Amino acid sequence: MGAAVGNLILIGMPGAGKTTVGRLLAARLGWAFLDTDAWLETRHGQSLATLLADRGLAGFRELEAQAVLEHPVSGPAVIATGGSVIYSAEAMRKLARLGTVVFLDCPPEVIIARVGDPAARGMVIAPGQRVSDLYWERLPLYRDHADLTIACDSGPPERLADRLLQAMGWGED
């Protein structure tokens, strides 16, 4: 469990809304917004899909962890992480020290509808693996690392942001 020091860290599957909801939260709170996927793309000058194709699953997971471990964070900030960052215990320890880790838990059917083609999206998924199987593989890790879990649905991101702020005690009753 993290030490709530003024940063919100969003974890979850690709398509859960980490970036979209993260931007909304940052704007509402007047905080900075950091997206580790965007930082990776900028740093390496390649899309996530290209980085994944070039580096493979293990290599890409290392890049994701490196993005968390190397990126300076000066809070308060909302941080949207890559979906597979939870495979790195070291990266997750750093995130827990930075603030409150929030798991955006979207069911597989919502993820599948939002993501479309996992390869084009740059999803870290083994060849032939189904998105639903990846969800069930990662679910215990997301839950173990989260200070707070917010259930997602196919509704608008504003509603999810409202629920998260209320769960943190920062929203309207």
N, C-alpha and C positions, 0 to 999 in steps of 0.2 A: 504494500500500500504506500502511496506517495505522501509526501509532505506538502500540503496545499500552501504553496508559497506565492500564489498569484498568477501562475500559468495554468492554462487548460490544455491538456494533451489529448487529442482525439485518436483512438485506435479503432480498427475494424476492417472489414473486408473492402476491397475495391468496390465502389458503387454504393457504399453505405452512406455517403454524404459528408465525409470528413472535410473535404475542401469547401464544398458549398456551404455547409452549416458553419464551418470554421470561419469563413469570411463574414457570414451574418453575425456570428457571436462577436468577432473582433470589432466589427462596426458598431454593434450595440453597446459594447463595453468600452469602446475607445481605446482598444489595445492593438498591438501589432499582430499581424498574421504571418505565420511561417508555414510553408508547405515543403516538406522534405523531398517529395517527388519533383516539384518544380526546381528546387535547389539542385537536385541530381542532374536534371536535364540541362540546366544552365551551366553547371560546373563541367559537365562532360560534353556539352554541345551536341547531344543526341537525345532522341525520344526514349521514353521508358522501354517501348517495344524493341527498339534497336539495341539499347543497352542489354536487355534481357537476351536477345538473340546472340549478341556478341559474347556475353559473359557467362551465359548458362544460368541455371537456377541458383546454384551455390554462389557463383560469382556475383550475381545480382543481389542476393541476400546480404553479402558482405558490403556491397556499395550502399545498400539501404541502412545498414547498421552504422557504417562510416559516416553517412550523412547526419545521423543523430549525434554520434560521438564527436564529430569535428565542428559542427555548426555552432557558432556562438549564439547564445540566447540571452538577451537582456529583457527581462519581463517588465511589465506584464505582457504576455503574448498568448495567443491561441495557436497551437502547433498541430497541424494535420500531418500524420505520419503515413508512410507507405504501409500497405496491408500486411506485408510479411516481416515487418520490423520485430514482431513478437517472437521470432525465432532466435533473436539475439538477446541473451540474458544481460549482457553488458549494456547494450543500448537501452533496454527496458529499465535497468537500475538507474541509469542517468535520467531517463524521463521521469521516473518516480521521484527522484530528488528535485526535479524542476517544478513539480506541481501535481495537480490532480489529474490522474489518468482516467479518461472517460471512454468506455467501450460503446460505440454505436452499433447495436446488435440488430442487423437487418436479416430477415429470413432469406434462405437461398433463392426462393422464387422472385423476391424483389431484386436481389443482387443480379440474377440472371437477366431480368427484364431491363435493368439499368445498364449493365456492362456490355451486353451484346457479345461480340467476338472477344474472348479473353486474350487471345494473342495480339490482336490489334490494340487492345487496351494496355498491354504491357503487364498483364496479370501474371504473377509468379505462380504458375501452375504446371504440374508435370504433364508431359505429353499423354493424352488419353484420359487424364483425370477429369472428373466432372466437377463443376463449380460447387455443387451440393456436397460432394465428398471433401473438397478442400475446406468448405465452411465447417463441417463436423470435425475435421482434423484440427483446425485452428481454434475452435470454440473454447476448449478448456484453457488454452494459452491466453486468449483474450480475457476470459473471466478471471484467471489467476492474477493477471497484471493490472486489472481495472480496480480503481477505487469506487467507481460508479458505473452502472450499466444503464443505458437508455435504449429501450426497445424502439425500433424503427418500423415504419410501414411504408406504403407507397404514397403517403400524403406529402404535402408541401414541406420544403425544408424549414420554412418559418415556424411551422408547428413543432418540428423537432427541436429547433433552437429554443422555443418557448419552454418546452418540457425540460430541456437540459438546464436552463436558467432557473426554473422553478425547483428542480431537484437540488441545485446548488444553494438554494435559498436566496437567489438574486432576482427572481422574477416576481411578477405580480401574482397575488393569490387568486 
